[in-house]
Structures are given as C-alpha cells and as structure tokens.
Amino acid sequence: MITKLNNFTLKSFVGYTNPNDLLFRAKNILFGYNGKGKSAIAIGIKDEFIKDQTKKPENLRIFDRDYISNSLLLENSDGKIKGVEASFGKGGVDIENKIKELEKLIIKEDEIGKLDTGIAKLRKEIRTEIDKIHDRRKGEANIQRKSKDESVERVIELYKKDFQDAKKIEADDDKLIKINGDNTIEKQISQNENLRPLNFSNIPTTLIEEVKVIFKDKFGDDITIPEFEVVQWIESGLKLHKEGDNCKFCHGKLDFSDVKSKIAQYKENKRHKATEKLKKFREQLQSLLDSISFIEKESKTYSTNIGNEVEQHFSEITEKKSNIDSLITSCQSKIDNIEFQENFDFKLLAKTLKEIEESISTISKTKNEQLSELRKKQNNLTTLVKGAIGLEILQSVTIKDKLKEVKGKEVELKEKHESNKKKQQEIQDLKQQKSLTKDFADFVSQILNEINISLKVTLDTDNRNYIIKSTNENATLTIKDISEGEKNLLALLFFYYELFADNKQQRIKPEIELIIVDDPISSMDDSNKFYILELMKNLLELPNQQVFVMTHSWEDFCNLSYGKKAWEDKTDKNGIETKSKYATFEIRKSNGKSEIVKAKNIEKPYKYLFKEIYNFSQKHDGQATTECEIYHYPNVIRRVFEEWYSFKIGEDLNLTSAQLGRLANDFKITDDKTKTELGVLLKVCNILSHSINGSKNPQEIHQASKCLMKLIESTDSLHYNKMKQ
C-alpha cells in the first residue's frame, strides 16, 4: 500500500514528502481546486507504486484526462472504441478452462532454447569442417576462406559456384578432385615482378647536336668571326686592312693589333665553352657505359627467371661496350687537342643507342609476356583449386549428414514456433471472446438509457471493438460527435466496469491492487453526477484495493466524505488502536508551492463557499490578481448569491442584467452608486460564472465579491455574522 510520497517534485510540488501524521490510508478522498496540483498528485502516487519492481502494469488502474486517448480510443478508426476486458459473458468459466488447457500445450521457452542452441552448434560444426577442407586443399596458395558472417547455406552455394567455374576449365571431376594448391607460380610472379628495371642512360639529342657542331668547327690561328659574336664590319672588312692602314670605312686611324688581340681573346673563350661541352658529352658516354655494366650484371637473374631466350639480347648489349669505349676515346682526344680536326662516328653512336634500346625493349616485352602468362596460369590454377575445394565440400558425407540434421531440427523449431503462435492466438481470441461480448455493450447501453443519455454502444463488425450510436436516430457517431461530458461519462463507465471480475460488480479482478480516479465528474451534467458519485462511493467501499478519488468540486468532496469518519481512529479497553481506513485531504497552494493538508471538519457546501467569498472580499485590491482567482470566484459568487436569495426571498433568481430593477426593488436600493455596484455583480455572475471567455478584470471580480457581502450584511446581518465565522 502507498503510504506517502517521497521527495516528490512535479509542477507545483517541490521535494514534497507526506508528514508522518498525514499518511495515505486504504481509502483516500482528496479535494483541490483546479491549478492546485491535484493531477500532479495522481501522477506521483502512480510513480510511487511502480517504483516497486515487483509490480506490473495490470496491478494498477488510473482514470485521468489521458485515459480516453491512451486506453479507450482506437487510432485511425473514425472514433471507434477499444474493447475492454470486462466479464459480462455467461461462458466465461468455460472459456477460462479452454485458455488453461491451451496454456499447458504451449512449448516452454527452455525447450525451444535447447533446440535453437543445438542448431547453432551443428552449424558451427559444419562451418569448421568446411574450413578444414579449404585450408588443407589450398596448401600454400593465397585463397581466402568465405566470410564468417555468411550462413552455412550461403557458404556452400559460394563453393558450388567455385566448382562450376572450375568445370569450365577442367570438366573431369576425377582430375579436378586431385588438384591441390601451392604457391610455386605465385613465387615466380613475385620474383619476376621484383626484377630490377633495365634502365640505361640515354644521351639527350640536343647535346649530340651541339657536339656535332664542335667537331666540325676550327679552333686554329685563322681569324674567322661568327656573326653572332662580332660586328658585321669586322667579319667582312678586317681582311681588307693591313698594319698601318686607316679605316677604309671612316678614314679614321685603325689599330689593327688591338682588333686582332680581341679576336684571339674571343676564340680562346670559344674553346673553353666547347671543351666544357665535350666533357659533359664524355660523362654521358661514361654513364651509358656504366648502365651497360649494370645491365650486364642483371643478365643472370633475368635469364634464371625469364629464360635463356633473353641471354642473346643481354649479349648484344654487352657487345656495345667496345663501341662506347671507342667513342669515349674520340671525345677525349678532341678535348685534349681541340684545335686539331678529330673524327667522331656519330652514326655509330646513334646505331649503338638504338640497338641498346631495342634489346632492352625486347627483354622487357619478354618479361611482361611471361608475367601475363604466369598470371593467367595462376588464375586458372586458383580457379581449379577453389573448384577442387568446392567439389570435396559438396561430396563430403559429414557435411551432408550434419546439414540434413540442421534442416530437420529447423523444421521442428519452426513447427514449434508456429504451434505456439497458433495457440497464443487462440488464447488471445478466447480472451477477447471472454471480455468483449455483446452482453457488455448491452449493459453499458442500458446504463446510458437509465441516466437519460441518448447513446448506445454496439459491437463493431469485427466483434472486438465498439461503435457509438444515437438512440434517437440510430445513426453511427464518432467521439468527435458527442459532448465532453458524454465522452467523459462513457470513458468512466468503461473504466469502472472493467475493474470487476464478475458481471454483478461484486468482485474486483484479483490482480488489481491500486485504483486512482482523478476528477471523474469533470464536465458532466448535474443529471449524471448522482450516478457517478454512487460509482465512486462503491469504489470507496472495496475491501481489498487501495483507492484514491480526487475532485475539484467541494460539493462532491462533501458527498463522498460524508459519513466516512475519516481520521477517526479508535482505541479499545485493551489499548489496541484501530485506525480508520478513510482519509480526507485538501490540496493547497501558497507562494507557487503545493502541499497536502488534513481535511477533518466537512462543512456544508454553502457555508464553505460563503466563507471563501467573504475572505476574498476582505483582501486588498492588489492581492486579488491571480489567474486561479479570476477563473474560480465568479462561479462561487453566483452560487452563493442564488442560494442566499432563494431562502431569503423564497424565489429562484435568474442572474442576468435584466434583473437589476427587480433586485433593486427587492432590497430597496435607490442610490446610483449601489445600483452600479449591483450591476457589476450581475455582470460577473452572468458572464464569467460559466465561461472563461468573458472579461478577466480582477478588479471587477473583487468588487463583485464586496458588493455581495455588503448586500447580505445590510439585509441579513444575523446570517452574515454566522456564516463568516
């Protein structure tokens, strides 16, 4: 049983815990105006209950504003109502026996679990056998196992495809099955791929062309002036002059020796440049010779890996060494004696370079062709080995037997699951049949008729859910078609009668431990309140379940609490205390925080409301500004005014502005100020008492309370003084 809230925080409740003298009891009635924290308390009690992990959802029933949408209405159903589990059918016992028999036939989860584990073990064994065959047959070959994430069936299908691919190369199964994998070809491929490339130091064509010019040029004593270095007149005119001549062009003095000296200086510079170019050329020739030496060293490795057919090409390259040597010698001679004419066999050089390049190209081509052939052989071998693996797997008796066993167990497992599913559906159908019957729909319809509600509930065509109909027109309605009061009433009827395990509503379902009803009479007509109050009183008489009923209506609170002797604990002559099972509470709110206080002395509704208006009228104007007061007090003012007037004057009063003259006459009011105040009172009663859509002027509401108290005090002081105490 829930005895208290522990450090409860929600909305206006902040860290609230019930004092030890304010603990909940078996039956609890709570009063609180809207906005005080009543719905928060309902949530707090529910949360406190489910903190106990031994409790299940079916141990709790709660009626609140969410019950209709969360528990009653069907989604996307045009306003149909969910069927509820209420025992109104006459065949309930027989159905329950059938359910028990079916439950006995349901295969236990541990049995299914063992079967499932056995299947998993067999599958693991099959996969282990497949991997053993794979590893043994592949040898040193680089052939990967099938993905471990694939099912056994999928793995076998992949190996079957490998076998089919291999059959395109080798059709004879007897030959195929004998093939095993190795890495011989793989090693050959790797060795060939790792052969060092046969690069040689080719000589740039531009350098060869420059050297050709040098070998043709003369570097002796003759004076020849290149036109790009010396002015044109020196090239053509110097030969026309001799020592002592004046210039034949300008008739000026000509220093023939100086000109000749400068020409000699130029030619010396030309020799230097030519020499440097020749040295560079010689270095290129030497690099070529070194390249041939490197290639010569690689010949054995290439011959070993590629074959003897490349030896001839390596020999041809080696033979070119003598050519290069002779060319180096010619180049060096020119460097040493640049003034002398020296022959250099540029044709031999070109031929040598071309033949070296062709030999290297042939060797590289042979290597690539062999690599291509090896890769082709390797691919074929891989295909054959994978096919051989696949063939052995497909022929394995062990794998076939275990796979057959797996299939058999899986069929058995499937049958057990389907059997359980079928029986569970049968059980569900029986439960539906037991709880959702036409008897219940007729029963609810009868109640609606007795309390003058023009609605009835009938079974839908699916025999599982309900539809609403108008009794006047027999028209099908949706939830949107009925009033809030009718909707709440209908929901409460379904909630209430679902609680019982029998069709006479004498025995609550044994699994239910806690019942919470939050504001059950909200938005209901006065004609329905009596019936609903009787239902709530019945709940408060239940022998076993803990019950919480909450209301915002003081009158309803008084009716529910009347005669319950809440908090009246007794002690017998032996000193043994018997606590009352009833407790009454009021939810109050101060400075934005809510709390629960004990409600002992239940006053009549009129006196309670009178005192409430009196206390409100005594406040200063600035104190009466809260939203709760704005919405609450106009209705209270109207109720007090109407009831007081009825027993004072002996007539009912319709509080509209048209009654101002009548009231002024009844109470002999003549001055304009009092009439104006009385007009404000009528306005507040008429506009704000039934709706929140009118004026929300707190000053007018406060003024109306003062006017009413002043009117009662001036005309009935004895009554006024008694009621305000």
N, C-alpha and C positions, 0 to 999 in steps of 0.2 A: 504494500500500500504506500502511496506517495504521502508523506507527512509534511514536506516543506520544499520550497525552492532553495537552492544553494548557490549563492553568489550569482544571481540571475540578472542579466543585462539584456534588455530589448526595448527599443523605443524609449518610453519614459521611465522604465525600470532600470536602475543603475546599481549593479552589485547588490541586489536585494536578496536577503535571507530571512525566512519567517522567524520571528522571536519564538522562544520556547513555549510561551503561553498563547501562541497563535498558530498552532499546528493544524494541518488539514486532518479531517476525520473521514469516516466511511461515506457520509453523505454531506455534500458541501454546496451551499447556495451563496452566490456572490452577486452583489449589486454594484453597478458603476455606470455613471453616465458615459455616453459616447465621448471618446477622447481621453478618458481617464486611464486606460491601459487594460481594459477587460480582455480584448482579443490577444494581447501580449501574454497575459496570464495563462490563457488556454494553450498557447504555444509552449510556454515554459513548463507547464505540467506534462505535456506530451513529451518534450525533450528530456525531462527528468525521468520519465518512465522508460524511455528507450535507452537511457544510459546503461541500464541493466542488460547485458548482452545475452542473458537467457531469455529475454522477452522477444516475441515475434510480432510482426505487423498485425496478425489476426487476434492478438491479445488486447488490442486497443481499438476503440471506435470513437471517432470525433466528428461532430457536426459543427461546421462553421461556414463562412461565406464561400470557401473553396470546395465544399462538398459537392455542390451541384455540377460544377465544371469538371472536377477531378475524378469523381466517383460515380456520377449518375449519368451524365450526358455522353452520348456516343459522338466521336469525331466524324465529320463528313457524312452525317446520317440524316440531314434535314430535320434535326431536332428530335430524333428517336431517343428513348430512354433505355439505359442498360438494364438488363435483367439483374435482379438481386437475389441472393441466396436466402430465401425465407421459406420455411417449411409449412406450406399450406396444402400440399398434395396428400391424398389419402394413401398413396402407395409408397410413402417414404421409407417404411421399415423394410419392405421387400427390396427396394432399390438399394438401400444401405447394405443389405446382405449380399446382393449381387456385387456391389463395389468391393466388399471384403474378400469375396471369392476371387475376383479378378486381381486384386492386390496380391493375393497368395501366389498367383500364377506368374506374376512379373519376375523375370530373371534378375537375380541380385547383381549389383554392380561389381562385387568382388569376383564373381564367376565370369562376367564379361571381361573384367580386367585381366584375369588369368589367361583367357583365350587371346586377348589382344597382345599380351606380353609374349605368349608362345609364338604368335605370328611374327612379331618383331624379331624374336630370337632366330627363327627359321630364315627369315630374310637376311639377317646378318650372316648366318652360316653360308647361305648361297653366295652372297657377295664375297665372302672370304675365299670360297672355292674358286670363283671366277678370277679373283685377283691372283691366286696361286698359279692357275693355268697361264694367265697373262705373263707373270714375272718369269716363269720357267721357260716359256716358249719364245719370249722376246730376246732372251740372252742378254748380250751387251748392247743390243740395239736401243736407240733412243726412241722408244714408243711409250707414250704416256697411258696410264690407266684411264678408264672412263671416270667422269666426275662422280665424286662420292655423294653429291646431292641428288643424283638421279635415282629413280626407283630401280629395283631389280629387273622388272619387265622392260623398262626403257633401256637399261644397260644391255640386256640380251638382244633387244632389237638393234642396237648400235653395232654389236658384234656380228649380228646376222647380216647387216649391210656391208660390214668389212669383208665377210665371207663372199657375198655376192659380187663385190668389186674385184676380189681376187680371182673369182671364176672367169672373169673376162680375160685374164692373163693365162691362168692355168686351169683348164676345165676338168682335169683328172683329180678327183678327191684324194685318191691314194697317193699321188705325187705331192699334192698340196699339204697333206697332213704331216709329211716328213720334213717340211721346211721349218727350220729354226732360225731365229735371228742372230746376227753377230754384227760387229762394228768394223769389219775389215774395210768395206767400201767407205764408210764414214771416215776412217783414218786416212785413206787415200785422198779423199776430198779435202780433208783438213790439211794434209801435207801439201797438196797442190795449191790450195788457197794461201798457204803460208810461204810459198816460194817468193824469194825476193825479186822485185821487178827489175828487168834488164834495161835500165836507163843508160843512155850514153850522152856524152857532152857534145852536142851538135854545135857547129860554128855559125854565128849569125851571117846571113847573106850580105848585109851592109858592110861588115868588117872585111869579108872576102873581096868585095868590090873596091874598097878603099886600098887594100893591099895590092890589088892588081895595078892600080894607078902608080903606086910607089915603085913597083918592079919595072914599070915602063919608063918612069921619069929618070932624067940625068942629073947627077949631082956633081959634075966636073967643073973646070975653070971657065967654060964658055958662059957668056953673060946672056941669059935668057930671062926675061922678066914676065911673070904671069900677069895678065891684065887685071886680075882682081886684087893685086898687091901694090902695084906701081902705076903711076900715072901713064896715060897713053903716049905722051910725047917722049918719055924715056924709052919705052919699048921700041918705038919706031925711029926716034931721032938720034939716039945716042950713037948709033952706028955710023951716022953721017959726020960725026965730030972726031977731032983728034986733039992731042995735048996742045994748048996754046990758042986754040980757035975760040973766037967769040961765038955766042949762041946764034945759030942761023935763023932763029925764030924771032928773037927780040933784040939781037945785036948787042946784048949785054955780055959781060965777061962770064965765061964758063969755067968752073973749077972741075975739070974732068976727073981728077984723082979722088975728090970728095964723093962724087957720084958713084964712081967705081967702088969705093970703100963701103958705101952704104948698100950697094947691091950685093957685095960679098957678105956683109952682115946679115942681110935678108936670107941669102942662100944657106948660111950656117944655121939660122933659126929653122928653116925648112927641113934641113937634115935631122935636126933634133926631133921635130914632130914626127917625121917619117920613122925614125928609129924607135920612138915610143910605141907607135902603132904596130911596128913589126914585132916588138917584144910582146905586145898583147896578143898578137896573132900566134906567136910561138907558144904562149901559155895556153891558148885554146887548143892548139895541136897536141900539147902535152896532156891536157885534160882528156882529150879524145883517146890518147894512148892509154891513160890510166883507166878510163872507162872500159876499154877493151880488156885490160888486165883483170878488172873486176868481173866482167862477163866470163872471161876465161876460167876464173875460179869457180863460178856458179855452174859451169857446164856439167860437172859430175853429178851435182844434186839434181839438176834438171833431167839428165839422162836417166838417173835412177828412178825418178818419179814419173817422168813422162814417157821415156823410152829411148832406145838408141837412135831413132829416126832424127832426133834433133842434134845428134853429135856432129853431123855434116855441117850444119849451119853454124854451130859454135866454131868448127874448124875454119870455116870461111871467114869468120870474124877475126879469128886469131891470125890468119894469113895477112890481114890488112895491117898488122903491126909494122911490117917492113916498109910498106908504103908510107905510113905515118912517120916512121923514123927518117926516111929519105927526105920527106917534106920538111921535117924539123931541121935537118941538116942544111937544106937550101935556104931556109928562112934565117938560120943563124949566120950563114955566110953573107947574106945581104946585110944583116945587122952589123957584122964586123967590117965590111967594106961596102958601104952604101954608095960610094962614088962609082964603083965598078958595076958593070952590067951583069946581072945574075938571072939565070933562067929558073923559073918556078913552074912546076907542072900543075896548073890549076885544074886541068881536065882530070888528072889522076886524083886530085883531091875530091872533086865532085863525084867521080865514079866510086871512090872509096866510101864516102859518106852515104851515098845512095845504097850501095851493096850492104853496108853495115845495117842500115835502117831496114832494108828488105829482109835480112837474115833475122833480125830481132823480131820483126813483124811476123815472120813465118813461125818462129819459136813460140811467140805469144798466142798466135792463132791455134797452133797445135795444142798448147796448154789449155786454152779455152774450150776447144773442141773436146778434148779429153775430159775436162771438168763437166761439160754438158753431158757427155756420155755417162760419166760416173754418177752424176746426179739422177739421170734417167734410170740407170741401173738401181741406184739406191731407192728411188721412189717405187720402182717396180718390186724391189725386194721388200720394202716396208709394207706395200700393199699385200704381197704374198704372205709375209709373216703375220700381219694383222688378220688376214683371211684364215691362216692356219690356226691362229688363236681362236678365232670365231668358230671354226669348224669343230675344234675339240670341245669348246664350251657347248655348242649345240648337240654334240654327240655324248656329252657327259651324262651317265646314268644317275650319278649322285645329284647333279643339279636338276635333272628332270624329275626325280622322285621327290626331292625337297620342294620343288616348285608346285608339283601336284598336291603335296600336303598343304602348302600355303593356300592354294586355291580352295581346297576343301574346307580348311579352317575359316577362311574369309567368307565363304558361302554360309557356313554355320554362324559366324559372327553377324553377318547381315540379317540372317533369318531371326536371330535372337533380338537384334535391334528392332527389326520390323514387327516382331511379335510384341515386344514391349511397347512400341509406339502404338500399335493397334489396340492393345489392352488399355494403355493410358488414355487413348482417345475414347474408348468405350466407357472408361471410368468418368472422364470429363463429361461425356454425353449423359451418363446416368446422373451425375451431379447437377447438370443443367436441368435434366428432366425432373429431378427431385425438387429443385429450388425454383425453377421458372415454370410455373404452371398457370393455367387459366384460372385456377382457384384463387391465386394471389391477386391477379388482375381484377377479378370479380369482387374480391374482398375490399381492395382499395377503392374501387368504383362505388361500392356500397357506402363506404365511409364518406366519400365525397358527396354522395347524394344526401346522406343524413345531415350534413352540415351545410346543405344548400349551395354546393359548388357545382355549376353546370358543366362538369367534366367527367369523363370516364377513361379508364385505362384498359386497353385491349392488347392481346398478344399480336406481335408482328407475324408476318408470313413465315419467318424463319423459326418461330416458336422459341426464340431465345431472348428477344428484346421486346420492348413495349412501344406502342404509339398512343398519342393522346387524341381524344375525340370530344367534340362538343355534344352534350346530351340533347341540346335544343335542335340542332341542325344535322347531327350525326356527321359533321364534317371533320376531316382529319386536320389536326393542328400541329404546329411546331412549338418549341419552347418560346420562340420569339412572339408567338400569338397570344400568350397568356400573361397576366399581370405578374409583378414581382411578388405580391402576396400569394397568389396561386402557385407560382413556381416554388416559393419557399415552403408553402404548405405541402405540396406534392413531394418535395425533397425530404421534408421531415417525416412524412408518413413512410416513405421507403426506408429511411434511416431507422426509424423506430421499430418497424415490424421485421426488419432484417436481423434485429438483435436476438429474436426468440427462436428457440429450437422446436417449438410446438405451435400448432395452429390456434391454440387458445390463449397464447401470450402469457403463459404462467411460468415458463422456464427459459431463462437466458442461456444461449449457447455456452457450453462449459469452457470453451477456450477464451471467452471474453472476460477480462479482469478489470478494465478501466473504461468508463464512458464519460466523455466530455461533450457538453451541449452548450454552444456559445450563441446566446441571443436567439432562441428558437422562435420567438413571436415577432421578430422584426418584420415590418411592412405588412402585417396581417390585419384583416378587418376585425372589428370587435366581435362579430358573429363567430369567428373562428378561434378567438383567443381562449374561450372557455374549454373547448375540446383539447387544444394544445396544452393548456395548463393541466388538464386532467392526465394527459400522457406523461408530462414532466413529474407530476405527483406520483404516478405509478413507478417511474424510474427511481424516485427517491425512496420508495418502499422496498426495492430489491434487496434480498437478504445477503447476497454474497459480493456483488461487484461494487467497487468504489465509483462514486458518481460525482461529477461537478456540473452544476447548472448555473449559467451566467445570464444576467439580464440587465438591460439599461432602464427598464421600467420599474419605478418604485412600487407602483401598484401591483405588478406581477411578482415582485420580490416579496411583498407583504403576503400575497395569496399563497405563494409557495412555502413561505416560512411559518405561516400561521399554524399553531398547534404542535410544532415540531420540537419544542422545548430544547432549542439549541443551547449548547454550553451548560445545560443543567445537569451536572454530574451529581451522583448520589452516593452516600456512604452508609452502609448498613450498621447494625448494632455491633458487629464484629470488627468494624473499622475497614471493611473491604469496600473500595471505591468502584463504582460502576459509571463509566463515562458515557455521556450521551453520544449517539452515533452521528448526531447532526451538528453542523457548524454553519454559522452565517457570517458573512464578511461584507465589508464595504471597501471599494477601491477608491482611494482619494489621491488627489494630485495637488502638490504645492511646490511652487518655485520650479516648475518644469519636471519634478520627480514624482513618481507614483509610489504608493505603498498600500498595504492591506491593513485594515483595522477591524476589530471585532464589532459586529452588529448585534446587540443584545435586545434592546427595548424597541420592538417594532411598533411604530406609531401608525395610526390610520393615514392613508394616503393624503387626505385633505389637509390634516394638521401638519404633516411633514412639508407639503408644498407651500402651505401658508407661511410657515416659519422661514422657508427658503426665500420667498419673495420679500418677507419682512427684512431679513438680514441683508438681502440685496439692496433694498430701498435705503438702508441706513448707510451705505457706502458713499464716499465722496464721488463726485462725477468722474474724476480722473482715475478711480480704481476700477470702474466698470467698463473695461475696454477689451477684455479677452474675447477671442473668436468663439470659444465654447459658450460664454455667457450670451453673446449675440444670438447664437443659434438655439440655445436652450430656453432662456427665460420667457420669450413671447408665448410659447405654448403653455408654460406653467402659469403665467399671468392670466391667460384666457380660462384655464381650467378652474383656478381659484375664484375668478370673477363670476363665472357661470354658476358654480356650485353655491357660492355665498348668496348670489342673487336669488337662486331658486328657493332656498329655505328662508330667505329674508322677505322676499316679495310673494313667494308662492307661485311663481310662473317661470317658465323657461324663457331664456333670452337668446336671441339671435344677434350676436355682436357684430353688427355692421354699422357703417357711418350713418345709415338712415335711422338708427335707434337713438341718436343723440338727443332729440327732442323728448322722447319717451323717458330716457334716463334722467334728464334734467327735471322733468315733471315729477318722476317718482321720488327723487331725492331733494326736491325744492331748490334746485340750483338756478340762481338768477344772474350772478356776476359773470362777465365775459371771460375773465381770466380762468375761472374754474371750468367754464364750458370749453375753452380752448384746450385745457389740460385733459378734460374728459374726451375730447375729440382725438387727441394724440393716443390716449389709452385704447380707444376703439380701433384706431388705425393699426397699432401694434398687434392687437389681438386678431384683427381681421386679416392683415396682410402677412404677418410673419409667423403666425401660430402653426400653419400647415405647410409652409414652404420656406426655402432659404433664398428664393429669387426676388423677394421684395427688398425694401430698404434695409440696410445694415447699419443704420445710425445708432451707435451705442447710447448716445445722449437721449434719444427718443425712447429707447427701451428702458433706460434707467428712470426717465421722467414718468413713464407709464407705471412702473412699479410704485413710485412715490405717490402718484395720483390714486392708485387703487387702495393703498394702505391708508391714505388720508381720508378717502371716501368711507371706508369701513370704520375707521376710528371715529369720524364725525357723526356717523349714523348708527353705529352699533358698538359703543366703546367697551361694553362688558365682553362681548365676543372677541373684540380686538385684543384686549388685555389678556384674556385666557389663551388665545391661540398663539400669541407671540412668545409665551413663556417656554 
